[in-house]
Each structure stands twice: as C-alpha cells, then as structure tokens.
Amino acid sequence: MTTNQYSPLFKLTVKFFKYFLLAVFGFAIVCLVSVSFGGSSIVTIMLPFVGTWFGKLAILLLCLMIVTAFLESLR
C-alpha cells in the first residue's frame, strides 16, 4: 500500500529549505542594494557574521534532508 501523503518531517524540511532560500536571496538583494547606495562598508562588516550563520544553517539543513530521505525510504 502506498500513500501520497508526506510525513511531518518532510513538510518541515521543505518549509525550512524554502525559508532558508528566501533568506539567502533576500540577503543577496539587500547587499546589492546597499552597495549601490554606497553602503559597502556595512556589507563588508556584516558579511562574515551572516556568512557563518548561513553556513551553519546550510549544514543543519543538509543533515535534516539526509535524515528525511533516509526515513522516507524506510517508509
């Protein structure tokens, strides 16, 4: 018997991935706009901190995707 309903973990992973991509693209747009208005010093200061946060969140998201794929394959 196969089901077409997704598990709650899969829904959580997809939602987390969606908001992660929105945050990355939003930050990229903010960086481009602030540089065009002469705020390159602010972007230079902010980029290392935000980059480490996005890196940590990307690793967390990758682990969550691996666990979700593993559990969905067992289902």
C-alpha angles and dihedrals in degrees: 000000000000126000127208095204118104122231120249090248091056091049090049092050093050092047092048091049091049094052092043091055091045090053093048094048091043091052090048091053091047090051093050094047094046092049090050090053093048101263097124092127091059091049091048091053095043099043100076093050096045091042092058091049092050090047093052092046091049091054090048090049092049091052090048091051092050092050091047093049091048094049093044091052090054091051 
